[in-house]
Amino acid sequence: MMVVFRKLGCDDMPAAAKVHRTSFDTRLPWLAHLHTPEEDRRYWNGHLFATCDIWGAERNGVLLGVVAFRKDWIDQLYILPDAQRQGIGTRLVDIAKTAYPQLFLWTFQRNTAARRFYETRGFVAIDETDGSGNEEKEPDVLYRWIA
């Protein structure tokens, strides 16, 4: 049961949106259902697909994780809860790291699992906000990685 990593196409965006929503709602239940599944699909198919490289990890044709990145930024990284702690997130981050010499990303301050994940992979917190600038109104933290 080998995990395959590949660049995703437009046809993969509904599955990418589903991975995003499942992981987001499981790990951040206080923010669950912020958007409808249709809004998620439009965001992945429209905005992210147009502006980012999107890679996925799949096993037996099932998408387990996704990363969306562009110059200097990781915009999205989500792994299905049952597929976490298997090296999938690390490999997806490494794909983004090979593309750019520095990367920034935001995560929520309360998302301690994500913070620990990024910090153990060389990302350093460089700023925190009270959340007034994001749609969730959730305090967040900006991370930076440099090659």
C-alpha positions, -999 to 999 in steps of 0.1 A, spaced: 0 0 0 24 26 -13 16 63 -10 20 81 -43 28 119 -44 18 138 -75 8 172 -88 -29 175 -88 -51 186 -117 -84 204 -119 -103 172 -117 -87 165 -83 -100 197 -67 -133 183 -53 -113 155 -35 -87 181 -23 -116 203 -9 -130 172 9 -96 164 25 -93 201 36 -128 201 51 -125 167 69 -91 176 84 -101 212 93 -134 202 110 -117 173 129 -87 193 142 -105 227 147 -140 217 158 -147 252 172 -145 264 135 -163 235 119 -187 242 91 -174 277 85 -180 271 48 -203 248 28 -188 219 8 -197 238 -24 -179 269 -12 -148 248 -4 -149 232 -39 -152 267 -55 -122 279 -35 -100 250 -44 -111 248 -80 -111 286 -85 -87 305 -64 -62 279 -52 -59 260 -85 -53 293 -104 -27 306 -80 -8 276 -65 9 244 -73 -12 217 -56 3 183 -48 -14 154 -32 -7 121 -16 -28 91 -24 -30 55 -17 -51 31 -38 -66 61 -56 -78 78 -24 -65 113 -17 -50 114 19 -33 148 20 -28 180 0 -5 210 -1 -11 242 -20 19 265 -24 32 294 -44 62 316 -44 73 320 -7 40 307 7 23 275 18 -14 284 15 -29 251 26 -16 218 41 -42 192 52 -38 155 59 -68 133 67 -68 125 104 -64 88 99 -34 94 76 -15 116 100 18 106 116 27 85 85 52 110 70 27 123 44 27 159 57 65 160 59 68 148 23 43 174 11 61 202 29 94 189 14 79 192 -21 72 229 -14 106 234 2 123 221 -30 105 247 -50 114 278 -30 143 289 -7 119 304 18 84 297 28 59 315 50 26 301 64 -1 310 88 -17 286 114 -40 292 143 -23 297 177 -46 271 193 -37 245 167 -8 231 188 -4 200 167 2 220 136 25 244 154 46 214 167 46 199 132 59 230 116 84 238 143 100 203 141 104 208 103 124 241 107 97 267 106 101 296 131 73 317 145 79 353 135 46 371 143 13 366 161 -20 384 156 -52 386 176 -71 372 146 -89 404 137 -74 402 101 -86 367 93 -121 355 84 -123 331 114 -114 359 139 -90 334 154 -56 344 168 -29 331 145 8 328 141 30 335 111 59 310 104 89 313 82 113 286 69 146 294 52 167 269 33 
